[in-house]
């Protein structure tokens, strides 16, 4: 088995980002700042917010968290849009009422939309960028190979499918309406899964020698788990992300890459 270790790759990116932030602070007197808006209490979300705060501290990017009710959401976004000290804004999804997601993410100024989720976003969505970095970092060839994306969510499946389709890759997206997921996935040489359904992807679904990226997250018995079953992880013929330290560390790194880009843009203006 070959592991796709995002934590290892992220360490090189962190060093580069720390240098970039120091340069912004010293040469341009710009202190990059990320604002995170959270509307629900959730164990998985709280963990990711802590990770982002810690990462920001490591590279000298200020991170402020706004834990609010959803009724306060649009006013908070408007205030942060108009705060020149804030360079990036993310809305930690899901919202308490997910039906308002489109309105919320599109209320963030495109120049500050560091999650890249708004319709007018100019920055690449962080998780899609992270998966791209991860596979490139381990020299996984995507061109000419059938690729399956399981899950069409706003954070992972949808933006990744758009990114790879724009690059001319052979992708098929599957969701909960797919009738025979097992036989469909057996055709794929590369599988990216992001459904939040623990253990969904089993060994019988995966052909020999496949590449598996597990970007799913869910809470089960107090632990954060992915979409890939334990039996699948026992196979020695696969290239696969580990239970911990796969896509997650690179997603955080990609997010802060976008914050740095957004901060730099204010200098250029």
C-alpha positions as CSV (number, residue, x, y, z in Angstrom):
1,X,0.0,0.0,0.0
2,X,1.2,3.5,-0.9
3,X,-0.1,6.3,1.4
4,X,-1.0,9.7,0.2
5,X,0.2,11.6,3.2
6,X,-1.1,15.2,3.1
7,X,0.4,16.1,6.4
8,X,3.9,15.5,5.0
9,X,3.3,17.7,2.0
10,X,1.7,20.4,4.0
11,X,4.9,20.9,6.1
12,X,6.7,22.1,3.0
13,X,3.8,24.4,2.1
14,X,3.7,25.8,5.6
15,X,7.4,26.9,5.5
16,X,6.8,28.7,2.2
17,X,3.6,30.4,3.5
18,X,5.4,31.6,6.6
19,X,8.0,33.3,4.5
20,X,5.3,34.9,2.3
21,X,3.5,36.3,5.4
22,X,6.6,37.7,6.9
23,X,7.4,39.5,3.6
24,X,3.8,40.9,3.6
25,X,4.1,42.1,7.1
26,X,7.6,43.6,6.8
27,X,7.7,45.0,3.3
28,X,4.0,46.0,2.8
29,X,2.9,46.4,6.4
30,X,-0.1,44.1,5.7
31,X,-1.1,41.6,8.4
32,X,-3.3,39.0,6.7
33,X,-6.4,38.1,8.6
34,X,-9.0,35.4,8.2
35,X,-12.5,35.6,9.6
36,X,-14.5,32.4,10.2
37,X,-18.2,32.5,10.7
38,X,-19.8,29.5,12.5
39,X,-23.5,29.1,13.1
40,X,-23.9,25.7,14.7
41,X,-22.2,23.8,17.5
42,X,-20.8,20.6,16.1
43,X,-17.8,18.4,17.1
44,X,-16.4,18.0,13.6
45,X,-16.8,21.7,12.8
46,X,-15.2,22.8,16.1
47,X,-12.2,20.6,15.4
48,X,-11.7,22.1,12.0
49,X,-12.0,25.6,13.4
50,X,-9.4,24.8,16.0
51,X,-7.1,23.4,13.3
52,X,-7.4,26.6,11.3
53,X,-6.7,28.8,14.3
54,X,-3.6,26.8,15.1
55,X,-2.4,26.8,11.5
56,X,-2.9,30.6,11.3
57,X,-0.8,31.0,14.4
58,X,2.0,28.9,12.9
59,X,2.4,31.2,9.9
60,X,1.4,34.5,11.6
61,X,-2.0,34.9,10.0
62,X,-4.6,36.3,12.4
63,X,-7.8,34.2,12.7
64,X,-10.9,35.5,14.3
65,X,-14.0,33.3,14.8
66,X,-17.5,34.7,14.8
67,X,-19.8,32.2,16.5
68,X,-23.3,33.5,15.8
69,X,-26.9,32.6,15.1
70,X,-27.9,32.2,11.6
71,X,-30.2,35.2,12.0
72,X,-27.1,37.3,12.4
73,X,-25.3,35.8,9.4
74,X,-25.9,38.4,6.6
75,X,-25.2,41.4,8.9
76,X,-22.0,39.8,10.0
77,X,-20.9,39.1,6.5
78,X,-21.7,42.7,5.5
79,X,-19.6,44.0,8.4
80,X,-16.6,41.8,7.5
81,X,-16.9,42.7,3.8
82,X,-16.5,46.3,4.9
83,X,-13.6,45.7,7.3
84,X,-10.3,46.5,5.5
85,X,-8.3,44.6,8.1
86,X,-10.1,41.3,7.1
87,X,-8.7,39.7,3.9
88,X,-10.5,36.4,3.9
89,X,-14.0,35.3,5.0
90,X,-15.2,31.7,5.2
91,X,-18.6,30.5,6.3
92,X,-18.1,27.2,8.1
93,X,-20.6,24.8,6.5
94,X,-23.1,23.3,7.0
95,X,-25.3,26.1,8.2
96,X,-28.1,25.5,10.8
97,X,-30.5,26.0,7.9
98,X,-28.7,24.7,4.8
99,X,-31.4,26.2,2.5
100,X,-29.7,29.6,3.0
101,X,-26.2,28.4,1.9
102,X,-26.4,29.9,-1.6
103,X,-27.4,33.3,-0.3
104,X,-24.8,33.3,2.4
105,X,-21.7,32.3,0.3
106,X,-22.7,34.7,-2.5
107,X,-22.9,37.5,0.1
108,X,-19.2,37.3,0.7
109,X,-17.2,39.7,-1.5
110,X,-15.4,37.7,-4.3
111,X,-12.1,39.3,-3.3
112,X,-12.5,37.9,0.2
113,X,-14.1,34.5,-0.7
114,X,-11.1,32.4,0.2
115,X,-13.3,29.2,0.2
116,X,-14.0,29.9,-3.4
117,X,-17.7,28.9,-3.1
118,X,-19.6,31.9,-4.4
119,X,-20.8,32.1,-8.0
120,X,-18.4,35.0,-8.7
121,X,-15.4,33.5,-6.8
122,X,-12.0,34.1,-8.3
123,X,-10.0,31.8,-6.0
124,X,-10.0,28.0,-6.3
125,X,-12.0,26.2,-3.7
126,X,-9.7,25.0,-0.9
127,X,-10.5,21.3,-0.8
128,X,-10.4,20.9,-4.6
129,X,-7.0,22.6,-4.6
130,X,-5.9,20.3,-1.8
131,X,-6.8,17.1,-3.6
132,X,-5.1,18.4,-6.7
133,X,-1.9,19.2,-4.7
134,X,-2.0,15.8,-3.0
135,X,-2.2,13.7,-6.2
136,X,0.4,15.9,-7.9
137,X,2.7,15.7,-4.9
138,X,2.7,11.9,-5.2
139,X,3.0,11.9,-9.0
140,X,-0.4,10.3,-9.5
141,X,-1.3,10.7,-13.2
142,X,-4.9,11.6,-13.8
143,X,-5.0,12.3,-17.5
144,X,-6.3,9.4,-19.5
145,X,-7.7,7.5,-16.5
146,X,-11.3,7.0,-15.5
147,X,-12.0,9.1,-12.4
148,X,-15.0,8.7,-10.0
149,X,-16.1,11.5,-7.7
150,X,-18.5,10.1,-5.1
151,X,-20.7,12.9,-3.6
152,X,-21.6,16.2,-5.2
153,X,-21.5,18.5,-2.2
154,X,-20.7,22.2,-2.2
155,X,-17.4,21.8,-0.4
156,X,-15.7,18.9,-2.3
157,X,-17.5,17.1,-5.0
158,X,-19.0,20.0,-6.9
159,X,-15.9,22.2,-7.1
160,X,-13.6,19.3,-7.7
161,X,-15.7,18.1,-10.6
162,X,-15.7,21.6,-12.1
163,X,-11.9,22.0,-11.7
164,X,-11.1,18.6,-13.2
165,X,-13.7,18.9,-16.0
166,X,-12.1,22.3,-17.0
167,X,-8.8,20.5,-17.2
168,X,-10.2,17.9,-19.6
169,X,-10.1,14.9,-17.2
170,X,-12.4,11.9,-17.6
171,X,-14.6,12.2,-14.6
172,X,-18.0,10.8,-13.6
173,X,-19.8,12.1,-10.5
174,X,-22.0,9.7,-8.4
175,X,-24.4,10.6,-5.6
176,X,-27.2,9.0,-3.6
177,X,-29.3,8.6,-6.8
178,X,-26.8,6.2,-8.3
179,X,-28.4,2.8,-8.6
180,X,-25.5,0.4,-8.6
181,X,-22.5,2.2,-7.1
182,X,-20.5,-1.0,-6.7
183,X,-20.4,-1.8,-10.4
184,X,-19.9,1.8,-11.4
185,X,-16.9,2.3,-9.1
186,X,-15.3,-0.9,-10.3
187,X,-14.7,1.0,-13.7
188,X,-12.7,3.8,-12.0
189,X,-8.9,3.8,-11.6
190,X,-9.1,6.9,-9.4
191,X,-11.8,7.4,-6.7
192,X,-12.4,10.5,-4.7
193,X,-15.1,10.1,-2.1
194,X,-16.7,12.9,0.0
195,X,-20.1,11.8,1.2
196,X,-19.8,11.8,5.0
197,X,-21.2,8.3,5.1
198,X,-18.9,6.1,7.2
199,X,-17.7,2.9,5.6
200,X,-19.6,3.6,2.3
201,X,-16.7,2.6,0.1
202,X,-16.0,-1.2,0.5
203,X,-13.3,-3.4,-1.0
204,X,-15.6,-5.0,-3.5
205,X,-16.2,-1.6,-5.1
206,X,-12.6,-1.0,-5.9
207,X,-10.5,-2.5,-8.7
208,X,-7.0,-3.7,-8.1
209,X,-4.3,-1.0,-8.1
210,X,-6.8,1.9,-7.8
211,X,-6.1,5.3,-6.2
212,X,-8.4,6.3,-3.4
213,X,-8.8,9.8,-1.9
214,X,-11.1,9.8,1.2
215,X,-12.3,13.4,1.7
216,X,-15.4,12.4,3.7
217,X,-15.9,13.4,7.3
218,X,-18.4,12.3,9.8
219,X,-18.6,11.9,13.6
220,X,-19.1,8.3,14.8
221,X,-18.9,7.3,18.5
222,X,-17.1,10.5,19.2
223,X,-14.5,10.0,16.5
224,X,-14.1,11.7,13.1
225,X,-14.3,9.0,10.4
226,X,-14.2,8.9,6.6
227,X,-16.1,7.2,3.8
228,X,-13.6,4.3,3.4
229,X,-14.2,1.0,5.2
230,X,-11.6,-0.6,7.3
231,X,-11.5,-3.7,5.1
232,X,-10.5,-1.6,2.1
233,X,-7.6,-0.1,4.0
234,X,-6.2,-3.5,4.6
235,X,-5.5,-4.1,0.9
236,X,-1.8,-3.8,-0.1
237,X,-2.4,-3.0,-3.8
238,X,-3.9,0.4,-3.4
239,X,-2.7,4.0,-3.2
240,X,-4.8,5.6,-0.5
241,X,-5.1,8.4,2.0
242,X,-4.5,7.5,5.6
243,X,-7.3,7.7,8.2
244,X,-5.8,10.9,9.5
245,X,-3.5,13.4,7.7
246,X,-4.8,12.8,4.1
247,X,-6.7,15.6,2.5
248,X,-7.4,17.6,5.7
249,X,-4.0,19.2,6.3
250,X,-3.7,20.2,2.7
251,X,-7.2,21.7,2.7
252,X,-6.2,24.0,5.5
253,X,-3.0,24.9,3.7
254,X,-4.9,25.6,0.5
255,X,-7.3,27.9,2.4
256,X,-4.4,29.9,3.8
257,X,-2.8,30.1,0.4
258,X,-6.0,31.8,-0.7
259,X,-5.9,34.2,2.3
260,X,-2.3,35.1,1.3
261,X,-3.3,35.8,-2.3
262,X,-6.2,37.9,-1.1
263,X,-4.0,39.9,1.2
264,X,-1.4,40.4,-1.6
265,X,-4.2,41.7,-3.9
266,X,-4.8,44.6,-1.5
267,X,-1.1,45.6,-1.9
268,X,-1.3,45.5,-5.6
269,X,-4.4,47.7,-5.6
